[in-house]
Amino acid sequence: MILDAHGHVGTWPDFLIPQPTAEHLVSVMDRIGVTAMGISHLLGVGPDAVRGNELAMEIAARFPGRFGVWQVYNPHHRTPLVTDGVWGVKLHPDVHQCRLDDPLYEPVWRLGLPVLAHGQTDSVWSDPAQFAAVAARHPHVPLLMGHVGLWPYGFGRAARLVADHPNVFLETCGSKMTGRWLAKLAALAGAERVLFGSDSCFLDLRTGYGRVVLAPLSDEDRALIQGGNLARLLGLAPPDEPARPPAR
């Protein structure tokens, strides 16, 4: 299985996104063999989490098995959350200007679902140190650090900060990520803690997955990073196997 942990559908005012549709994503996924992608709708990350989540769920229903939904939680609006039919919760502390360790996120941690959160080194809202703090307070919640802190000068620090928190996973999408850094993160944190993500449709899925294909990794570590770890985390299984209980 090839599972993309971090994807989006829709448009965003600060970026040119030439192909923002689910149909385009599926066509590229088919071309390179990606089994499924976790998506949040950019309308949800932006001004309307409720409607964005509805649109993401509609997309997942149109393409069964191809998209998992990361439902967006806006802490200022107390967005309603569900537990069925989703991969988990998506947080973007920088867009919503609410620190990851703020008590306003308590409804998310109580839900217990996996959480994919934007991470950005030196951000007052989402520095990797906040992931370590949240992970210590909520060890039962699988927490995916989006972008491994975003900036290459912070990749190694991010891995070290969460080394003692096994519920934190390093999700590796971003235009600054390289195959060599993927291998280094696997060495620092263990390949079982590293997840492939592309940030499509912001970034090109082909480029994101190409880094995994060409990274200097063993076949075993590559299989974990490109899908095995996320499948274990979410309780997913290949089509000819029964689903497993999510890892906790």
Secondary structure, 3 states (H helix, E strand, C coil): CCEEEEEEECCECCECCCCCCHHHHHHHHHHHCCCEEEEEEHHHHCCCHHHHHHHHHHHHHHCCCCEEEEEECCCCCCCCCCCCCCCEEEECHHHHCCCCCCHHHHHHHHHCCCEEEECCCCCCCCCHHHHHHHHHHCCCCCEEEEHHHCCHHHHHHHHHHCCCCCCEEEECCCCCCCHHHHHHHHHHHCHHHEECCCCECCCCHHHHHHHHHHCCCCHHHHHHHHHHHHHHHHCCCCCCCCCCCCCC
